[in-house]
Amino acid sequence: MAVMKRLLLLSVLGVTAAAQSVTAPRSYRVSDITLYGIDERHAVFYGDAGTIKLGGNALNLTKASSSSAKGLQFPDALRVMGAGSLALPSQNLTALTVFRNSGGLRLITRVPMTSVYYFDGKRWNTMSRTIAELENVKVTPIPRNSMFGAGLLTNPEAIALGNYLTVSKQEVVVGTGLSAPNPSPFTPAPQSYRSTALFVQIGIRNATDASAAAAQVAASVQVLQSGAQSLYEATTLDTRLSSSVTEFSAIWQLAAGTQIPAPTAPTVDFTKQKVVTVFMGQRPTGGYGLRLVSSSQRRDTLRLLLESSAPPAGGVQAQVITSPYLMMTVDAGVKSVEVEVIKPKP
């Protein structure tokens, strides 16, 4: 009987705990932060723990120590599904470009900016003036300690976000002035909802004008080698990033391994460059390949748009297994690579 009572008690406690886990918070607040330019949007939650919903999906908000959070963290914020913030859908919107020429820093903006912040690699600065829409102006940094006053960010949020954006110690520009996206429909609705939209640029290039600055990113990606007879045996796409002679030597043997005699590996200065190799995967015939269409960079992540080719329908192709690859040199500052492959237009 005692065992039965204990089991019944544990069962009741389990039901109670389950009920508590889906209880909506008594009060909570949201800070919605959009980072245009790096395509990120974060919802930060404050207040009481509980469960809310977004689009039919349950989100568990909990209080926890900062050491248990994952990703971007804000002081005193609730954890959402174990993370420091909730990633929301964002859009690719660029309205701020900063480049450096012989006259110093110049800024071009496509919308009015009420404030512009600049991290020079060591500390934050503000720009010398409010920037009007479509202006191409010289800007002078004025030292300050943080991004205090950016949008509707609290001071702790400004510090946390500043640390997040400057972790690579690259130069960073952050502009404010555009109205934020529509609030996300959380259920129940929060007691308050703050929206802040920021335009972010990671890294500043030397150029004569803005179009030249943008072109430098594309120019830093150069096709090194391509072929169709690699030793890569999988049928799925794979991307490899080589940061040293040793790493590149192994990839080169994989890429060029079936050629007789084996070609000499190209010379690469790994103090300035890295090598990205994209393997298309094994195909049953010839006529397949990859072509570089465009490239862009977000922080230390390089995005490559490639176009795949395939033999024409009904054409005659040699019935031999091929394994195409495309090899490119990229800037040494690249730490990760994202690849999108599109099919050619008919």
C-alpha positions as a Python dict, from the first residue, in 0.01 Angstrom:
ca = {
    (1, 'M'): (0, 0, 0),
    (2, 'A'): (286, 239, 84),
    (3, 'V'): (442, 166, -252),
    (4, 'M'): (110, 236, -425),
    (5, 'K'): (74, 569, -243),
    (6, 'R'): (430, 665, -335),
    (7, 'L'): (370, 583, -700),
    (8, 'L'): (45, 779, -695),
    (9, 'L'): (220, 1077, -537),
    (10, 'L'): (498, 1068, -796),
    (11, 'S'): (237, 1049, -1069),
    (12, 'V'): (53, 1352, -931),
    (13, 'L'): (377, 1543, -898),
    (14, 'G'): (465, 1455, -1258),
    (15, 'V'): (129, 1581, -1384),
    (16, 'T'): (168, 1897, -1177),
    (17, 'A'): (518, 1956, -1315),
    (18, 'A'): (393, 1899, -1669),
    (19, 'A'): (111, 2145, -1613),
    (20, 'Q'): (351, 2402, -1474),
    (21, 'S'): (583, 2360, -1772),
    (22, 'V'): (310, 2478, -2012),
    (23, 'T'): (186, 2764, -1794),
    (24, 'A'): (210, 3104, -1961),
    (25, 'P'): (432, 3358, -1785),
    (26, 'R'): (247, 3607, -1565),
    (27, 'S'): (440, 3893, -1719),
    (28, 'Y'): (713, 3913, -1982),
    (29, 'R'): (871, 4167, -2215),
    (30, 'V'): (1032, 4138, -2558),
    (31, 'S'): (1321, 4322, -2717),
    (32, 'D'): (1323, 4253, -3092),
    (33, 'I'): (1663, 4329, -3249),
    (34, 'T'): (1716, 4314, -3626),
    (35, 'L'): (2070, 4321, -3765),
    (36, 'Y'): (2043, 4409, -4133),
    (37, 'G'): (2357, 4343, -4330),
    (38, 'I'): (2434, 4016, -4151),
    (39, 'D'): (2079, 3880, -4187),
    (40, 'E'): (2005, 3818, -3819),
    (41, 'R'): (1702, 3893, -3603),
    (42, 'H'): (1687, 3813, -3230),
    (43, 'A'): (1395, 3819, -2988),
    (44, 'V'): (1514, 3868, -2630),
    (45, 'F'): (1276, 3787, -2342),
    (46, 'Y'): (1262, 3931, -1992),
    (47, 'G'): (1030, 3872, -1696),
    (48, 'D'): (865, 3556, -1565),
    (49, 'A'): (936, 3202, -1679),
    (50, 'G'): (669, 3003, -1860),
    (51, 'T'): (560, 2883, -2202),
    (52, 'I'): (444, 3105, -2487),
    (53, 'K'): (356, 3027, -2847),
    (54, 'L'): (464, 3160, -3184),
    (55, 'G'): (287, 3029, -3492),
    (56, 'G'): (160, 2725, -3304),
    (57, 'N'): (506, 2636, -3172),
    (58, 'A'): (559, 2631, -2796),
    (59, 'L'): (855, 2828, -2663),
    (60, 'N'): (976, 2749, -2313),
    (61, 'L'): (1110, 3053, -2126),
    (62, 'T'): (1326, 2971, -1825),
    (63, 'K'): (1546, 3147, -1576),
    (64, 'A'): (1899, 3011, -1579),
    (65, 'S'): (2257, 3111, -1519),
    (66, 'S'): (2441, 3274, -1808),
    (67, 'S'): (2675, 2978, -1829),
    (68, 'S'): (2386, 2756, -1942),
    (69, 'A'): (2285, 2977, -2235),
    (70, 'K'): (2381, 2918, -2595),
    (71, 'G'): (2455, 3181, -2858),
    (72, 'L'): (2405, 3554, -2815),
    (73, 'Q'): (2346, 3635, -2446),
    (74, 'F'): (2194, 3936, -2271),
    (75, 'P'): (2212, 4006, -1895),
    (76, 'D'): (1897, 3913, -1697),
    (77, 'A'): (1728, 3773, -2009),
    (78, 'L'): (1521, 3457, -1996),
    (79, 'R'): (1648, 3152, -2182),
    (80, 'V'): (1428, 3053, -2474),
    (81, 'M'): (1455, 2681, -2548),
    (82, 'G'): (1795, 2689, -2377),
    (83, 'A'): (1933, 2974, -2590),
    (84, 'G'): (2003, 3335, -2500),
    (85, 'S'): (1764, 3465, -2770),
    (86, 'L'): (1517, 3343, -3031),
    (87, 'A'): (1625, 3361, -3394),
    (88, 'L'): (1345, 3510, -3605),
    (89, 'P'): (1314, 3528, -3986),
    (90, 'S'): (1516, 3815, -4132),
    (91, 'Q'): (1571, 3968, -4471),
    (92, 'N'): (1877, 4067, -4667),
    (93, 'L'): (1864, 4447, -4666),
    (94, 'T'): (2175, 4659, -4717),
    (95, 'A'): (2144, 5037, -4677),
    (96, 'L'): (2483, 5138, -4538),
    (97, 'T'): (2828, 5116, -4697),
    (98, 'V'): (3149, 5249, -4542),
    (99, 'F'): (3482, 5243, -4723),
    (100, 'R'): (3821, 5404, -4675),
    (101, 'N'): (4008, 5609, -4931),
    (102, 'S'): (4295, 5858, -4921),
    (103, 'G'): (4069, 6113, -4753),
    (104, 'G'): (3962, 5884, -4468),
    (105, 'L'): (3633, 5709, -4397),
    (106, 'R'): (3338, 5771, -4626),
    (107, 'L'): (2981, 5659, -4571),
    (108, 'I'): (2697, 5606, -4816),
    (109, 'T'): (2347, 5538, -4686),
    (110, 'R'): (2021, 5467, -4866),
    (111, 'V'): (1802, 5570, -4572),
    (112, 'P'): (1845, 5848, -4312),
    (113, 'M'): (2062, 5744, -4018),
    (114, 'T'): (1995, 5904, -3679),
    (115, 'S'): (2318, 5765, -3538),
    (116, 'V'): (2619, 5574, -3669),
    (117, 'Y'): (2861, 5380, -3449),
    (118, 'Y'): (3208, 5266, -3550),
    (119, 'F'): (3434, 5007, -3386),
    (120, 'D'): (3794, 5063, -3493),
    (121, 'G'): (3927, 4730, -3368),
    (122, 'K'): (3985, 4855, -3012),
    (123, 'R'): (3700, 5079, -2905),
    (124, 'W'): (3365, 5221, -3016),
    (125, 'N'): (3322, 5563, -3175),
    (126, 'T'): (3035, 5770, -3306),
    (127, 'M'): (3042, 5946, -3641),
    (128, 'S'): (3063, 6323, -3652),
    (129, 'R'): (2715, 6391, -3785),
    (130, 'T'): (2366, 6262, -3858),
    (131, 'I'): (2366, 6122, -4209),
    (132, 'A'): (2088, 6213, -4450),
    (133, 'E'): (1951, 5971, -4706),
    (134, 'L'): (2163, 5901, -5014),
    (135, 'E'): (2454, 6108, -4889),
    (136, 'N'): (2811, 6015, -4969),
    (137, 'V'): (3005, 6196, -4699),
    (138, 'K'): (3331, 6190, -4514),
    (139, 'V'): (3282, 6089, -4150),
    (140, 'T'): (3508, 6144, -3851),
    (141, 'P'): (3506, 5899, -3557),
    (142, 'I'): (3454, 6044, -3207),
    (143, 'P'): (3566, 5803, -2930),
    (144, 'R'): (3308, 5664, -2689),
    (145, 'N'): (3272, 5350, -2477),
    (146, 'S'): (2983, 5162, -2635),
    (147, 'M'): (2676, 5170, -2860),
    (148, 'F'): (2469, 5336, -2587),
    (149, 'G'): (2162, 5501, -2736),
    (150, 'A'): (2137, 5277, -3043),
    (151, 'G'): (1768, 5242, -3123),
    (152, 'L'): (1570, 5126, -2820),
    (153, 'L'): (1848, 4909, -2681),
    (154, 'T'): (1905, 4919, -2307),
    (155, 'N'): (2263, 4987, -2199),
    (156, 'P'): (2322, 4618, -2105),
    (157, 'E'): (2184, 4513, -2445),
    (158, 'A'): (2410, 4762, -2623),
    (159, 'I'): (2715, 4623, -2441),
    (160, 'A'): (2621, 4259, -2509),
    (161, 'L'): (2547, 4326, -2876),
    (162, 'G'): (2867, 4528, -2913),
    (163, 'N'): (3069, 4237, -2774),
    (164, 'Y'): (2891, 3998, -3011),
    (165, 'L'): (2962, 4208, -3320),
    (166, 'T'): (3327, 4271, -3235),
    (167, 'V'): (3436, 3922, -3130),
    (168, 'S'): (3652, 3895, -3444),
    (169, 'K'): (3819, 4233, -3365),
    (170, 'Q'): (3743, 4354, -3717),
    (171, 'E'): (3621, 4705, -3785),
    (172, 'V'): (3243, 4732, -3749),
    (173, 'V'): (2992, 5002, -3848),
    (174, 'V'): (2639, 5008, -3704),
    (175, 'G'): (2374, 5255, -3818),
    (176, 'T'): (2026, 5322, -3679),
    (177, 'G'): (1730, 5500, -3826),
    (178, 'L'): (1498, 5261, -4006),
    (179, 'S'): (1172, 5145, -3848),
    (180, 'A'): (1189, 4785, -3733),
    (181, 'P'): (987, 4494, -3880),
    (182, 'N'): (639, 4418, -3756),
    (183, 'P'): (628, 4257, -3411),
    (184, 'S'): (605, 3878, -3403),
    (185, 'P'): (265, 3752, -3276),
    (186, 'F'): (357, 3585, -2949),
    (187, 'T'): (73, 3431, -2746),
    (188, 'P'): (-4, 3553, -2489),
    (189, 'A'): (104, 3900, -2594),
    (190, 'P'): (395, 4052, -2400),
    (191, 'Q'): (345, 4345, -2163),
    (192, 'S'): (585, 4551, -2377),
    (193, 'Y'): (755, 4508, -2714),
    (194, 'R'): (1064, 4708, -2813),
    (195, 'S'): (1188, 4691, -3173),
    (196, 'T'): (1533, 4805, -3282),
    (197, 'A'): (1666, 4783, -3637),
    (198, 'L'): (2040, 4818, -3697),
    (199, 'F'): (2240, 4822, -4019),
    (200, 'V'): (2567, 4636, -3970),
    (201, 'Q'): (2881, 4622, -4180),
    (202, 'I'): (3167, 4397, -4069),
    (203, 'G'): (3505, 4504, -4205),
    (204, 'I'): (3603, 4816, -4400),
    (205, 'R'): (3790, 4796, -4727),
    (206, 'N'): (4014, 5047, -4898),
    (207, 'A'): (3854, 5164, -5221),
    (208, 'T'): (3802, 5468, -5438),
    (209, 'D'): (3422, 5442, -5413),
    (210, 'A'): (3143, 5222, -5273),
    (211, 'S'): (3106, 5007, -5583),
    (212, 'A'): (3480, 4938, -5577),
    (213, 'A'): (3453, 4837, -5210),
    (214, 'A'): (3178, 4587, -5292),
    (215, 'A'): (3373, 4459, -5591),
    (216, 'Q'): (3673, 4380, -5373),
    (217, 'V'): (3481, 4105, -5194),
    (218, 'A'): (3406, 3936, -5524),
    (219, 'A'): (3761, 3995, -5648),
    (220, 'S'): (3904, 3817, -5342),
    (221, 'V'): (3746, 3492, -5469),
    (222, 'Q'): (3935, 3348, -5766),
    (223, 'V'): (3888, 3014, -5941),
    (224, 'L'): (4206, 2813, -5893),
    (225, 'Q'): (4122, 2482, -6058),
    (226, 'S'): (3825, 2277, -6176),
    (227, 'G'): (3784, 1927, -6308),
    (228, 'A'): (3561, 1621, -6328),
    (229, 'Q'): (3785, 1329, -6230),
    (230, 'S'): (3834, 1369, -5856),
    (231, 'L'): (3850, 1077, -5615),
    (232, 'Y'): (3558, 1212, -5411),
    (233, 'E'): (3316, 916, -5396),
    (234, 'A'): (3001, 1048, -5226),
    (235, 'T'): (2705, 1156, -5438),
    (236, 'T'): (2627, 1464, -5228),
    (237, 'L'): (2780, 1812, -5236),
    (238, 'D'): (3070, 1873, -4997),
    (239, 'T'): (3273, 2188, -4921),
    (240, 'R'): (3628, 2185, -4780),
    (241, 'L'): (3826, 2487, -4651),
    (242, 'S'): (4205, 2451, -4654),
    (243, 'S'): (4404, 2684, -4428),
    (244, 'S'): (4755, 2541, -4466),
    (245, 'V'): (4984, 2368, -4711),
    (246, 'T'): (4926, 2037, -4533),
    (247, 'E'): (4546, 2062, -4553),
    (248, 'F'): (4559, 2175, -4915),
    (249, 'S'): (4795, 1893, -5014),
    (250, 'A'): (4544, 1632, -4896),
    (251, 'I'): (4257, 1803, -5080),
    (252, 'W'): (4466, 1841, -5394),
    (253, 'Q'): (4538, 1468, -5399),
    (254, 'L'): (4165, 1400, -5363),
    (255, 'A'): (4073, 1645, -5639),
    (256, 'A'): (4339, 1556, -5894),
    (257, 'G'): (4405, 1195, -5794),
    (258, 'T'): (4295, 1018, -6115),
    (259, 'Q'): (4513, 1224, -6347),
    (260, 'I'): (4826, 1054, -6479),
    (261, 'P'): (5080, 1190, -6430),
    (262, 'A'): (4958, 1370, -6118),
    (263, 'P'): (4973, 1747, -6172),
    (264, 'T'): (5173, 1969, -5941),
    (265, 'A'): (4961, 2151, -5684),
    (266, 'P'): (4922, 2527, -5743),
    (267, 'T'): (5120, 2759, -5519),
    (268, 'V'): (4910, 2939, -5257),
    (269, 'D'): (5029, 3197, -5003),
    (270, 'F'): (4838, 3082, -4694),
    (271, 'T'): (4936, 3394, -4502),
    (272, 'K'): (4700, 3584, -4732),
    (273, 'Q'): (4466, 3323, -4874),
    (274, 'K'): (4277, 3002, -4807),
    (275, 'V'): (4142, 2750, -5056),
    (276, 'V'): (3778, 2645, -5085),
    (277, 'T'): (3708, 2322, -5271),
    (278, 'V'): (3351, 2225, -5358),
    (279, 'F'): (3293, 1864, -5462),
    (280, 'M'): (2976, 1818, -5663),
    (281, 'G'): (2949, 1445, -5597),
    (282, 'Q'): (2978, 1143, -5824),
    (283, 'R'): (2774, 1143, -6145),
    (284, 'P'): (2705, 852, -6386),
    (285, 'T'): (2827, 1029, -6700),
    (286, 'G'): (3029, 1322, -6820),
    (287, 'G'): (2884, 1668, -6881),
    (288, 'Y'): (2848, 1775, -6517),
    (289, 'G'): (3028, 2066, -6350),
    (290, 'L'): (3020, 2374, -6128),
    (291, 'R'): (3067, 2744, -6211),
    (292, 'L'): (3121, 3040, -5978),
    (293, 'V'): (2843, 3298, -6020),
    (294, 'S'): (2897, 3542, -5732),
    (295, 'S'): (3027, 3578, -5378),
    (296, 'S'): (2952, 3788, -5073),
    (297, 'Q'): (3086, 3801, -4719),
    (298, 'R'): (2908, 3834, -4384),
    (299, 'R'): (3151, 3881, -4097),
    (300, 'D'): (3399, 3593, -4144),
    (301, 'T'): (3154, 3373, -4339),
    (302, 'L'): (3187, 3363, -4718),
    (303, 'R'): (2879, 3292, -4926),
    (304, 'L'): (2928, 3139, -5270),
    (305, 'L'): (2663, 3115, -5538),
    (306, 'L'): (2749, 2839, -5784),
    (307, 'E'): (2573, 2719, -6097),
    (308, 'S'): (2565, 2350, -6178),
    (309, 'S'): (2577, 2213, -6530),
    (310, 'A'): (2441, 1881, -6653),
    (311, 'P'): (2442, 1699, -6988),
    (312, 'P'): (2156, 1796, -7220),
    (313, 'A'): (1857, 1566, -7221),
    (314, 'G'): (1879, 1314, -7500),
    (315, 'G'): (2245, 1387, -7563),
    (316, 'V'): (2509, 1119, -7595),
    (317, 'Q'): (2754, 1107, -7305),
    (318, 'A'): (3036, 873, -7221),
    (319, 'Q'): (2913, 617, -6969),
    (320, 'V'): (3189, 679, -6720),
    (321, 'I'): (3163, 785, -6357),
    (322, 'T'): (3275, 1144, -6301),
    (323, 'S'): (3323, 1348, -5983),
    (324, 'P'): (3338, 1722, -6061),
    (325, 'Y'): (3496, 1979, -5831),
    (326, 'L'): (3561, 2354, -5821),
    (327, 'M'): (3858, 2500, -5632),
    (328, 'M'): (3887, 2870, -5537),
    (329, 'T'): (4124, 3093, -5344),
    (330, 'V'): (3959, 3322, -5087),
    (331, 'D'): (4070, 3579, -4831),
    (332, 'A'): (4263, 3439, -4533),
    (333, 'G'): (4011, 3595, -4293),
    (334, 'V'): (3735, 3358, -4406),
    (335, 'K'): (3650, 3106, -4133),
    (336, 'S'): (3345, 2934, -4279),
    (337, 'V'): (3182, 2896, -4619),
    (338, 'E'): (2817, 2867, -4721),
    (339, 'V'): (2744, 2736, -5070),
    (340, 'E'): (2423, 2766, -5271),
    (341, 'V'): (2399, 2581, -5602),
    (342, 'I'): (2146, 2685, -5866),
    (343, 'K'): (2054, 2525, -6193),
    (344, 'P'): (2111, 2716, -6517),
    (345, 'K'): (1812, 2898, -6661),
    (346, 'P'): (1649, 2709, -6949),
}
